[in-house]
Amino acid sequence: MAYQDHLAGLPNRYRCDVDLELAIENTTPGDHPGYVFFLDLDDFKIVNDCYGHDYGDGVLMAVAAYLRDLFVGNTHVYRFGGDEFVVIIPPTGREVVEAYLETMLERAKKPWVVDQKEFYCPFSIGVVEFRPGEEDVKSILKKADIAMYQTKKQGKNSYIYYTEGLDIATVRRSELETLLRAAMANDFEGFEVYYQPYIDTHSRQIVGAEALVRLRGPDGKLMLPASFISLSEYLGLIVPLGNFVLRSAAAECRRINQVSPEFSMSVNVSIRQFQQHDFLSQVEEALSDTGVDYSNIVLEVTEGMLVEDLEQMQLLLDQLRLMGLRIAMDDFG
């Protein structure tokens, strides 16, 4: 019982540690290396947050059943914890490993069906080689986890082999996470909101602006969103950060409206914000506190967000429009 995950019907992380140590011992110097896959389900949190843990558990069981059927014989799969799985492949050629990876990614393009509902949870996979006497279980799993996180950063449904350079990226990621958490804990100190103007091409007048957040690092230099937004979303910090930007932009719009009543302010909204059960009340509270005219606030969403859950998104957007806000499509196509 101690070595079994009862939900997924797979061996657990404790069994994984034992089996990986045996696999390392059984590899032969000069032969093919063995491999470890560290697999994480992308967008799994959406299933739990929007539909509940019963559906989340159903997705985990569906994925576990698929992996159990795929990896037979000398290959073994484990539920490592949460929405993470580990696969141990004994020494074999790289072409076999690549075939497994491509098969998994092709399957993950299709939905996982639970109680006639379809859920899209692609894979992010970190891959690491192991040879006898080179490393222990802990370091191998850590490297596979590092590679998995790098995969998640570059996009969904993909894989990356671990290389030594990824350690440096992990250290930088840890430092950035510390900086983000410290800034938010200290009333968002270091975050700055800049405004990119919208200009009417006929009148040549500024008619609005888009709010863009920046982060000032310890060295005094400004960091652009591309360097910290994806990590903020991964850590769940994008929700308070998005609320901070919305409040800042609404207050600035209110100030400008005293001179230019038609001036509008556009604010980007993350899918993570939309997934919060109290998203509408957060928006209304932020705007009412600043006293801004709701019709001068434009919330920008991406097409990718709209197709996550079309029915739910349509409902939210309709309610936002009823409040008087405007909606714009960002990065279309």
Secondary structure, 3 states (H helix, E strand, C coil): CCCEECCCCEECHHHHHHHHHHHHHHCCCCCCCEEEEEEEECCHHHHHHHHCHHHHHHHHHHHHHHHHHHCCCCCEEEEEECCEEEEEECCCCHHHHHHHHHHHHHHHCCCEEECCEEECCCEEEEEEEECCCCCCHHHHHHHHHHHHHHHHHHCCCEEEECCCHHHHHHHHHHHHHHHHHHHHHCCCCCEEEEEEEEECCCCCCEEEEEEEEEEECCCCCEECHHHCHHHHHHHCCHHHHHHHHHHHHHHHHHHHHCCCCCCEEEEECCHHHHCCCCHHHHHHHHHHHHCCCHHHEEEEEEHHHHCCCHHHHHHHHHHHHHCCCEEEEECCC
